[in-house]
Amino acid sequence: MRAWIWAGLAVAALTAGVQAAQPASPPAPAASSVQGLRLLRPAAAPHTNAPKPAPAAGLSAAPAPVLIPVVEAEPNIRGYAVPIGGALKADNEEVWQRIVQLAGGKGSRFVVFGTASEDPEASAKQVVDLLQRRGAVAEALPVAPKFLWVDLNKVVRDPALIAKVKAAKGIFFTGGTQERIVDVLQPGGQSTPMLEAIWDVYRKGGVVAGTSAGAAIMSTIMFRDAPSVINILKGRFADGKQVDRGLGFVGPHLFVDQHFLKRGRFGRMIPLMMAKGYKIGLGVDENTAAIIRGDEIEVIGDRGALIVDLTEAKSDSTLGAFNVQGARLSYLEHGDRYHMRARSTTPSAPKLRGETHDPESPNFKPYYTDDVFHLDMLGDSTISGAMSRLIDSVRREVKGLAFDVLPRANDPLAELGFLFRLYKGSDSLGWSTEEFGGEQFTVTNLYLDISPVRLPMPLYGGWNGAPSPAAGPAAPAPPASAPSGQ
């Protein structure tokens, strides 16, 4: 293992141990815990050992600065944005307790918006009960399109309700349909007095948390209605339909998406990020939360989150379909932190005590040796599983496909599929631990290329039987890594 990596890890581990001994209180961004790793493991290291060629004709490269802007909506915001990836369980103590702690602990006041829900009364009541079990004082507000007896134009200007918002230290948005939240609080792109009150809480140090739909609204741009990831890859999205304005609590430079690993939504995040000019994306999985304040993202909860960095990504405009080369991916689980300005990761203390996976180290002893090809790269947690396996493998890359198995009749793009190539760079690193039972991974700086390919339809037909011996040997099938039409 390279000495400079160990030095950075030692500093981070020592700091993490000191912090663990501190009394519980709402944490500020842990600047001291990451400086060793930031300085000794610089971001944006070249991810190949060969010199970078000049872009070919039609190939556009984004600028690659070492630092990016701090992802804040405003420089004076002192609060916490907490996007939750959906399907948050009632017994997820780590997430529920942390939300209450960030708002001030026992006795902290919350207002709950069931605005996105089909049944806003029941959804808000459930969240109120769960927050109160953890010591908060919570109240649901009657702000939802499904409350047919409510005049939404008046309710978002009601002085009594606005006073309740301003008196709170925490705001919570339930799941459902995210456009309902935006259409009520920011109709036609115009902020309402109630939304301004929410921002006031946030600026002064409060918590704005949301699950599923409540996480989608955190960006300045969000997916409004985009159930098909493959259609987004095919370029079938438009403003006001699949894409719309969000409320922007995480600022203009970070894109957030939810139900992320479960539903393979990195496949829709990357095309939208490229279309809208985002460089950093955060995908939060189910029953998992990200705590965002200033420069830092901390992941807590049951599963994990994916960081997508397009700072050095390229795209070939001559291919006639979506493609990307050099997207940088990092996978984080609970306790891991990501630093947006430096584009670097600090693993949790248990990971630092565990095993380090460094493909560039002479002491690297990978567990996996077999080659793998994924027939559904957008499947449930396929990308995070592929990343964890690849960082502990003798292989340098893994490939997979995504395509529409049941295209619509007469679809001109029925045969358009996508080949995914996930590969290691010289700065790829991983950490793992078994302290909590099953093995948990942190994986940083793997790279992803996505290329359009042709998959002839139908994909399969009836089997006519094996060829007779007289017919001679069958022609060899094409290799798995080169689908027909590539």
Secondary structure, DSSP 8 states (H G I E B T S, - for coil): --HHHHHHHHHHHHHHHHHHTS--------GGGTHHHHHHS-SS--SSSS------TTEEE----S------SSTT--SEEEEE-S---TT-HHHHHHHHHHTTSTT-EEEEE-TT-SSHHHHHHHHHHHHHHTT-EEEEE---TT-TTS-HHHHTT-HHHHHHHHH-SEEEE-SS-HHHHHHHHSGGG---HHHHHHHHHHHTT-EEEEETHHHHTTSSEEESS---HHHHHTT---BTTTEEE---TT-TTEEEESSTTTTTTHHHHHHHHHHHT--EEEEE-TTEEEEEETTEEEEEESSEEEEEE-TT-EEEGGGSS--EEEEEEEEEETT-EEETTTTEEE--HHHHHSEEE-TTSTT---SB-S--EES-TTSTTHHHHHHHHHHTBS-SEEEEEE--SS--TT-TTTTEEEEEEEEEEEEEEEEEE-TTSS-EEEEEEEEEEEEEEE--SSS---------GGG-S------TTS-TT-
